[in-house]
Amino acid sequence: MRALLWFKQDLRLDDHPAVQAGLSAEQLLPVFILDPAQLQLNEFGSRRLGVHRARFLLESLVALDGALRQRGSNLLVVPGIPEEVIPELVERFSLQQVLTLAEIAPEESSQLNRVRQRLGTLPLVELQSNGLFRTDDLPCPVNELPQVFTQFRALIEERLHVFQPRPAPEQLPPLPDGAHELLAGLPTLSQMGLGEPLSVAGSAFPFSGGEIAAQARLRDYLWNTQGVRQYKDTRNGMIGSEYSSKFSPWLANGSLSPRRAVAELRRHESQYGRNESTDCLWAELLWREFFRWTLLRHGSALFKAGSLKATEHAPMQLDERFEHWCQGRTGMPLVDATMRELATTGYISNRGRQVVASYLIMDLQQDWRYGAAWFEEHLIDYDPASNWGNWAYLAGIGSDPQRRQLFNALHQAREYDPEAEYVSLWLPELRHIPQHLRHTPFLLPHLQLDALNYPRLEQIPETWRPYMPHAA
């Protein structure tokens, strides 16, 4: 059997069912396809793949190729459209099957179907993974899963799941004859039309892409520093690399298996004991799983204006306030600092995400889908299920029947950035005004604020009054 192994958002060898299935092949051609459509503007005016995600992707591909080389293989990276590239490679090398992982998002699933149609009778074998559970692992059919997270978690935890991920193989089958002629270097970000991002000392994610970096972070957080044991107390932090696990970027592009992460978490608990912090990390991994099954169940409805509650109405406006939000020029310092960190580094804290998303929807009354698309372009840990599921949840049109999540931005600033350290880090124009005014520069005289070149917030919500400086 001669097979093509199609990598997508699963850039690892550890705990990879398609890799395992390929071990029995006489010849195996590992392939990743760089689809130019990812770089084109979508209906919301954003790219599917921005500069930070692209950098992380290229680093992950270099790491995957290195791991394959160590095992007697290589990664063939080809620009093009999968439904054209894959049949061409199959014909050129007389391959007999295509192995890949199944998809849950509508566009990616449609692409798999187009490839299958072009392959005709040649089998496209989809193996289920990239989540914690396979369909057979669920306690009920997918369409009967609870649509409220707390109920979903309770149902999942009724049975004991023992995760036994399979390690990366020590050796892989050789490439088909002549395949080495097609091997070429990766394009640069500049060649992709994205430019080169600068390294930023204040980044909360100073790590590299790829499976080696993912495994190193897993060991470090669970075993070396045991940062996981303080996770409950630190997870609302906004500065530095250690306030949270930072697993999400590697989980998003598949450099880290969620089953491996949970297996290591359980191993840690068996040695050091379970506590509220390890429970919290488990809950976050379950949230990711909850959104994956929500997407699989509802499909394209999740991406529509009314999302999963067509009878509810989220704001549908789009005006210059959306651009100000994107640029970090709203006049609300915590929001602006978070949005500038996102544009500069491709990563922001979970707390920051909730605040800026709520502010765009509730305070600025803008169309939530444009915010979700902006996140898709810029976040290095973009995952369609978690991103669009969280945005819909905050807009009050997700599957959970609870009311909209309302975040008082100034209250959040006072609680999670009490000394204005975060705001000072990302808004240098505010560093030289008194600390107690850095969250409320709109209280400064007009001439002073103009001299700082910081936008004035014209309307101050009444709900902010209790969190104003006492002197105001």
C-alpha positions as CSV (number, residue, x, y, z in Angstrom):
1,M,0.0,0.0,0.0
2,R,1.3,3.5,-1.0
3,A,-0.4,6.3,0.9
4,L,-0.5,10.1,1.2
5,L,-0.6,11.5,4.7
6,W,-2.4,14.8,4.6
7,F,-1.6,17.1,7.6
8,K,-3.8,20.1,8.3
9,Q,-4.4,21.4,11.8
10,D,-2.7,18.4,13.3
11,L,1.0,19.2,13.1
12,R,2.5,16.5,15.3
13,L,3.4,12.8,15.3
14,D,2.4,12.1,18.9
15,D,-1.1,10.7,19.4
16,H,-2.0,11.0,15.7
17,P,-4.3,8.3,14.4
18,A,-3.5,9.1,10.7
19,V,0.2,8.8,11.4
20,Q,-0.4,5.4,13.1
21,A,-2.5,4.2,10.2
22,G,0.3,5.2,7.8
23,L,2.8,2.9,9.5
24,S,1.6,-0.1,7.6
25,A,2.2,1.6,4.2
26,E,5.1,0.5,2.0
27,Q,5.6,4.1,1.0
28,L,4.2,7.2,2.7
29,L,4.1,10.8,1.5
30,P,3.5,13.4,4.2
31,V,2.0,16.5,2.8
32,F,0.9,20.0,4.0
33,I,-0.9,22.3,1.6
34,L,-0.6,26.1,1.9
35,D,-3.9,27.3,0.5
36,P,-3.6,30.9,-0.8
37,A,-7.3,31.4,0.0
38,Q,-6.3,31.7,3.7
39,L,-4.5,35.0,2.8
40,Q,-7.4,36.6,1.0
41,L,-9.9,39.0,2.6
42,N,-13.2,37.4,3.7
43,E,-16.7,38.9,3.9
44,F,-15.7,40.7,7.1
45,G,-12.6,42.4,5.6
46,S,-10.2,40.2,7.5
47,R,-7.8,37.5,6.4
48,R,-8.2,33.9,7.6
49,L,-4.5,33.8,8.4
50,G,-2.7,36.9,9.7
51,V,1.0,37.5,10.2
52,H,1.2,36.0,13.8
53,R,-0.7,32.9,13.0
54,A,1.4,32.4,9.8
55,R,4.6,32.8,11.7
56,F,3.5,30.2,14.2
57,L,2.4,27.9,11.4
58,L,5.7,28.1,9.6
59,E,7.6,27.4,12.8
60,S,5.3,24.4,13.4
61,L,5.9,23.1,9.9
62,V,9.7,23.4,10.3
63,A,9.4,21.4,13.5
64,L,7.2,18.7,11.9
65,D,9.6,18.3,9.0
66,G,12.5,17.9,11.5
67,A,10.6,15.2,13.3
68,L,9.8,13.4,10.1
69,R,13.5,13.6,8.9
70,Q,14.5,11.9,12.2
71,R,12.3,9.0,11.3
72,G,13.4,8.6,7.7
73,S,10.8,10.8,6.0
74,N,10.1,14.4,5.0
75,L,7.3,16.9,4.8
76,L,6.3,18.0,1.4
77,V,4.8,21.6,1.6
78,V,2.9,22.5,-1.5
79,P,1.1,25.8,-2.3
80,G,-2.3,25.4,-3.9
81,I,-5.8,24.1,-3.4
82,P,-6.2,20.7,-1.8
83,E,-8.8,19.4,-4.2
84,E,-6.3,20.0,-7.0
85,V,-2.9,19.3,-5.3
86,I,-3.9,15.9,-3.7
87,P,-5.3,14.2,-6.8
88,E,-2.2,15.4,-8.8
89,L,0.2,13.9,-6.2
90,V,-1.9,10.7,-6.0
91,E,-1.6,10.3,-9.8
92,R,2.1,11.2,-10.0
93,F,3.2,8.7,-7.4
94,S,0.5,6.0,-8.0
95,L,-0.7,6.3,-4.5
96,Q,-3.5,4.0,-3.3
97,Q,-5.1,5.9,-0.4
98,V,-5.2,9.3,1.4
99,L,-5.0,9.4,5.2
100,T,-6.1,12.5,7.2
101,L,-8.0,13.6,10.3
102,A,-11.7,14.4,10.2
103,E,-12.9,18.0,10.4
104,I,-15.7,19.5,12.4
105,A,-16.0,23.1,10.9
106,P,-18.3,23.5,7.8
107,E,-15.7,25.0,5.4
108,E,-13.1,22.4,6.2
109,S,-15.6,19.6,6.0
110,S,-16.7,20.8,2.6
111,Q,-13.1,20.9,1.5
112,L,-12.7,17.2,2.5
113,N,-15.8,16.4,0.5
114,R,-14.4,18.2,-2.6
115,V,-11.1,16.2,-2.3
116,R,-13.1,13.0,-1.9
117,Q,-15.1,13.7,-5.1
118,R,-11.9,14.5,-7.1
119,L,-10.3,11.2,-5.9
120,G,-13.2,9.2,-7.2
121,T,-12.9,5.5,-6.1
122,L,-9.6,6.0,-4.4
123,P,-10.3,6.0,-0.6
124,L,-9.9,9.1,1.5
125,V,-9.7,7.7,5.0
126,E,-10.7,10.1,7.8
127,L,-9.6,9.3,11.3
128,Q,-11.2,11.0,14.3
129,S,-9.1,12.8,16.8
130,N,-7.8,16.3,17.6
131,G,-10.4,16.4,20.4
132,L,-10.5,14.6,23.7
133,F,-13.3,12.3,22.7
134,R,-14.3,10.3,19.7
135,T,-18.0,9.9,18.9
136,D,-17.9,6.4,20.3
137,D,-16.5,7.8,23.6
138,L,-19.6,10.0,24.2
139,P,-22.2,8.9,26.7
140,C,-25.0,9.7,24.2
141,P,-25.6,10.6,20.6
142,V,-24.1,14.0,19.5
143,N,-27.6,15.6,19.0
144,E,-28.5,14.7,22.6
145,L,-25.5,16.3,24.3
146,P,-26.4,19.0,26.7
147,Q,-26.2,22.5,25.3
148,V,-25.2,24.0,28.6
149,F,-21.6,23.6,29.7
150,T,-22.3,22.7,33.3
151,Q,-24.6,19.9,32.3
152,F,-22.2,18.8,29.6
153,R,-19.4,18.5,32.1
154,A,-21.6,16.6,34.6
155,L,-22.6,14.1,31.9
156,I,-19.0,13.6,30.7
157,E,-17.7,13.2,34.3
158,E,-20.3,10.5,35.1
159,R,-17.9,7.9,33.6
160,L,-14.2,7.6,34.1
161,H,-12.2,8.4,31.0
162,V,-8.6,7.1,30.9
163,F,-6.7,8.8,28.2
164,Q,-3.9,6.6,26.7
165,P,-2.4,8.6,23.8
166,R,-0.1,6.6,21.5
167,P,3.5,8.0,21.3
168,A,5.1,9.1,18.1
169,P,6.5,6.2,16.0
170,E,10.3,5.6,16.0
171,Q,10.4,5.1,12.2
172,L,8.2,5.9,9.3
173,P,7.9,4.3,5.8
174,P,10.1,5.9,3.1
175,L,8.9,8.5,0.6
176,P,7.7,7.3,-2.8
177,D,10.4,7.2,-5.5
178,G,11.0,10.6,-6.9
179,A,9.3,12.5,-4.1
180,H,12.6,14.1,-3.0
181,E,12.6,16.1,-6.2
182,L,9.6,18.1,-5.0
183,L,10.9,19.0,-1.6
184,A,11.5,22.7,-1.2
185,G,12.0,25.3,1.5
186,L,9.1,27.1,3.1
187,P,8.1,30.6,1.9
188,T,8.9,33.5,4.1
189,L,6.2,35.7,5.6
190,S,7.3,38.5,3.2
191,Q,6.8,36.1,0.3
192,M,3.3,35.4,1.6
193,G,2.6,39.1,1.6
194,L,2.4,39.5,5.3
195,G,5.7,41.2,6.4
196,E,7.8,40.2,9.3
197,P,6.6,40.7,12.9
198,L,8.9,42.2,15.4
199,S,9.9,40.3,18.6
200,V,8.2,42.0,21.6
201,A,9.7,41.7,25.0
202,G,6.4,42.2,26.7
203,S,4.7,39.3,24.9
204,A,2.7,36.9,27.1
205,F,3.5,34.2,24.6
206,P,7.3,34.2,23.9
207,F,7.3,30.6,22.7
208,S,7.8,29.0,19.3
209,G,5.5,26.9,17.2
210,G,5.9,23.1,16.8
211,E,5.6,19.9,18.7
212,I,9.0,20.1,20.4
213,A,8.1,23.5,21.9
214,A,4.6,22.2,22.9
215,Q,6.0,19.2,24.7
216,A,8.6,21.4,26.4
217,R,5.9,23.7,27.7
218,L,3.7,20.8,28.8
219,R,6.7,19.4,30.9
220,D,7.6,22.8,32.2
221,Y,4.1,23.8,33.4
222,L,3.0,20.5,34.8
223,W,6.3,19.1,36.1
224,N,9.3,21.5,36.3
225,T,7.7,24.7,37.7
226,Q,4.3,23.0,38.5
227,G,2.7,26.3,37.6
228,V,-0.6,24.3,37.2
229,R,-0.9,24.1,41.0
230,Q,-1.5,27.9,41.2
231,Y,-3.6,28.1,38.0
232,K,-6.8,29.0,39.7
233,D,-5.2,32.0,41.4
234,T,-3.2,33.2,38.4
235,R,-5.4,32.5,35.4
236,N,-6.9,36.1,35.3
237,G,-3.4,37.6,35.0
238,M,-2.5,39.7,31.9
239,I,1.3,40.2,32.0
240,G,4.0,37.5,31.6
241,S,4.1,34.0,30.4
242,E,3.2,32.1,33.6
243,Y,-0.2,33.2,34.6
244,S,-1.8,30.4,32.4
245,S,-0.8,27.2,30.7
246,K,-0.4,28.8,27.2
247,F,-1.3,25.4,25.7
248,S,-3.9,26.9,23.4
249,P,-1.8,27.9,20.4
250,W,-0.3,24.4,20.1
251,L,-3.7,22.8,20.7
252,A,-5.2,25.1,18.0
253,N,-2.8,23.9,15.2
254,G,-2.5,20.4,16.5
255,S,1.1,20.5,17.6
256,L,-0.2,19.3,20.9
257,S,-2.7,16.5,21.4
258,P,-5.4,17.4,23.9
259,R,-5.4,13.8,25.0
260,R,-1.7,14.0,25.7
261,A,-2.3,17.2,27.8
262,V,-5.0,15.5,29.9
263,A,-3.0,12.3,30.3
264,E,-0.1,14.3,31.7
265,L,-2.5,16.3,33.9
266,R,-3.9,13.1,35.3
267,R,-0.4,11.7,35.8
268,H,0.5,15.0,37.7
269,E,-2.5,14.6,39.9
270,S,-1.7,11.0,40.7
271,Q,1.7,12.1,41.9
272,Y,1.1,15.4,43.6
273,G,-2.7,15.3,44.2
274,R,-5.7,17.0,42.7
275,N,-6.5,20.5,43.7
276,E,-8.8,23.4,42.6
277,S,-6.2,24.6,40.1
278,T,-5.8,21.2,38.3
279,D,-9.6,21.0,38.3
280,C,-9.7,24.5,36.6
281,L,-7.3,23.4,33.9
282,W,-9.4,20.3,33.3
283,A,-12.5,22.5,33.0
284,E,-10.9,24.7,30.4
285,L,-10.0,21.7,28.3
286,L,-13.6,20.6,28.6
287,W,-14.8,24.0,27.5
288,R,-12.7,23.5,24.3
289,E,-14.4,20.1,23.9
290,F,-17.8,21.5,24.5
291,F,-17.4,24.1,21.8
292,R,-16.1,21.4,19.4
293,W,-19.2,19.3,19.8
294,T,-21.4,22.4,19.6
295,L,-19.9,23.2,16.2
296,L,-20.2,19.7,15.0
297,R,-23.9,19.6,16.0
298,H,-24.9,23.0,14.7
299,G,-22.5,23.6,11.8
300,S,-22.7,26.8,9.8
301,A,-25.5,28.2,12.1
302,L,-22.7,29.1,14.6
303,F,-21.3,31.7,12.2
304,K,-24.5,33.5,11.3
305,A,-25.7,36.8,12.8
306,G,-28.2,35.2,15.1
307,S,-25.9,32.2,15.7
308,L,-27.7,29.4,17.6
309,K,-30.6,31.7,18.7
310,A,-32.1,33.1,15.5
311,T,-34.9,34.6,17.6
312,E,-32.5,36.8,19.6
313,H,-30.9,39.9,18.2
314,A,-27.3,40.9,18.8
315,P,-26.2,44.3,17.6
316,M,-25.7,44.6,13.9
317,Q,-24.1,48.0,13.5
318,L,-20.8,48.6,11.9
319,D,-19.2,52.0,11.9
320,E,-16.0,53.8,12.6
321,R,-16.1,52.6,16.2
322,F,-15.2,49.1,15.0
323,E,-12.1,50.4,13.4
324,H,-11.2,52.3,16.6
325,W,-11.6,49.1,18.5
326,C,-9.3,47.2,16.1
327,Q,-6.7,49.9,16.3
328,G,-6.8,50.2,20.1
329,R,-8.1,53.8,19.9
330,T,-11.4,53.6,21.7
331,G,-10.4,55.9,24.6
332,M,-11.0,53.0,27.1
333,P,-7.4,52.1,28.2
334,L,-7.9,48.5,29.2
335,V,-9.6,47.8,25.9
336,D,-7.0,49.7,23.9
337,A,-4.1,48.0,25.7
338,T,-5.5,44.6,25.0
339,M,-6.2,45.3,21.3
340,R,-2.7,46.7,20.8
341,E,-1.2,43.6,22.5
342,L,-3.2,41.4,20.1
343,A,-2.1,43.3,17.0
344,T,1.5,43.4,18.2
345,T,1.9,39.8,19.4
346,G,-1.0,37.7,18.3
347,Y,-1.9,36.7,21.9
348,I,-4.0,38.1,24.7
349,S,-5.2,36.8,28.0
350,N,-8.6,35.1,28.5
351,R,-9.6,38.0,30.7
352,G,-8.7,40.5,28.1
353,R,-10.6,38.6,25.4
354,Q,-13.8,38.7,27.4
355,V,-13.4,42.4,28.2
356,V,-12.8,43.6,24.6
357,A,-15.4,41.3,23.1
358,S,-18.0,42.4,25.6
359,Y,-17.0,46.1,25.0
360,L,-17.4,45.8,21.2
361,I,-20.8,44.1,21.5
362,M,-22.4,45.8,24.5
363,D,-20.8,49.2,24.8
364,L,-20.0,50.0,21.1
365,Q,-23.0,48.0,19.8
366,Q,-21.1,46.6,16.9
367,D,-21.7,43.4,14.9
368,W,-20.1,40.6,16.9
369,R,-19.1,38.6,13.7
370,Y,-16.6,41.3,12.7
371,G,-14.9,41.0,16.1
372,A,-14.8,37.2,15.8
373,A,-13.3,37.5,12.3
374,W,-10.7,40.0,13.6
375,F,-9.7,37.5,16.3
376,E,-9.5,34.8,13.6
377,E,-6.9,36.8,11.7
378,H,-4.8,37.8,14.6
379,L,-4.9,35.2,17.4
380,I,-2.2,32.5,17.1
381,D,-4.5,30.2,19.1
382,Y,-7.5,30.7,16.8
383,D,-9.7,27.7,16.8
384,P,-13.1,28.0,14.9
385,A,-15.2,26.2,17.5
386,S,-13.8,28.1,20.6
387,N,-13.5,31.5,18.9
388,W,-17.0,31.7,17.3
389,G,-18.6,29.8,20.2
390,N,-17.2,32.2,22.8
391,W,-18.2,35.2,20.8
392,A,-21.7,33.9,20.3
393,Y,-21.9,33.2,24.0
394,L,-20.8,36.7,25.0
395,A,-23.3,38.1,22.5
396,G,-26.1,36.1,24.2
397,I,-26.9,34.1,21.1
398,G,-24.9,30.9,21.9
399,S,-26.4,27.6,23.0
400,D,-26.4,28.4,26.7
401,P,-29.7,29.9,27.7
402,Q,-28.1,32.3,30.2
403,R,-28.3,36.0,29.7
404,R,-25.6,37.9,27.9
405,Q,-22.3,38.2,29.7
406,L,-22.0,41.9,30.7
407,F,-18.5,43.1,31.6
408,N,-18.1,46.6,33.2
409,A,-14.8,47.5,31.5
410,L,-13.7,50.0,34.2
411,H,-14.6,47.6,37.0
412,Q,-12.5,44.9,35.2
413,A,-9.6,47.4,34.9
414,R,-9.7,48.2,38.6
415,E,-9.9,44.6,39.6
416,Y,-7.4,42.9,37.2
417,D,-5.0,45.8,36.6
418,P,-5.2,47.7,39.9
419,E,-1.8,49.4,39.5
420,A,-2.3,50.1,35.8
421,E,0.8,48.0,35.0
422,Y,-0.8,46.3,32.0
423,V,-2.2,49.6,30.6
424,S,1.2,51.2,31.1
425,L,2.9,48.4,29.2
426,W,0.9,48.7,26.0
427,L,-0.1,52.3,26.1
428,P,3.2,54.3,26.4
429,E,1.4,57.6,25.9
430,L,-0.2,57.1,29.3
431,R,2.9,56.2,31.3
432,H,3.6,59.8,32.4
433,I,0.2,60.7,33.8
434,P,-0.6,60.0,37.4
435,Q,-1.1,56.3,38.0
436,H,-4.6,56.7,39.4
437,L,-5.7,58.4,36.2
438,R,-4.3,55.8,33.7
439,H,-7.6,53.9,33.6
440,T,-9.6,57.2,33.3
441,P,-7.6,59.6,31.0
442,F,-10.9,60.9,29.8
443,L,-11.0,62.9,33.1
444,L,-8.0,64.9,32.0
445,P,-8.3,68.4,30.6
446,H,-8.9,68.5,26.8
447,L,-5.6,70.1,26.0
448,Q,-3.6,67.7,28.1
449,L,-5.3,64.7,26.5
450,D,-4.8,66.1,23.0
451,A,-1.1,66.5,23.8
452,L,-0.9,62.8,24.7
453,N,-2.3,61.9,21.4
454,Y,-4.8,59.6,23.1
455,P,-8.5,59.6,22.0
456,R,-11.1,61.1,24.2
457,L,-14.0,58.9,25.4
458,E,-17.0,61.2,24.9
459,Q,-19.6,59.2,26.7
460,I,-18.9,57.8,30.1
461,P,-21.3,54.9,31.1
462,E,-23.1,55.6,34.4
463,T,-22.1,52.1,35.6
464,W,-18.5,53.3,35.7
465,R,-19.1,56.0,38.3
466,P,-18.4,53.7,41.3
467,Y,-14.9,53.0,39.9
468,M,-13.8,56.5,39.1
469,P,-10.9,58.1,41.1
470,H,-12.1,59.4,44.4
471,A,-10.9,62.9,43.5
472,A,-13.1,63.0,40.4
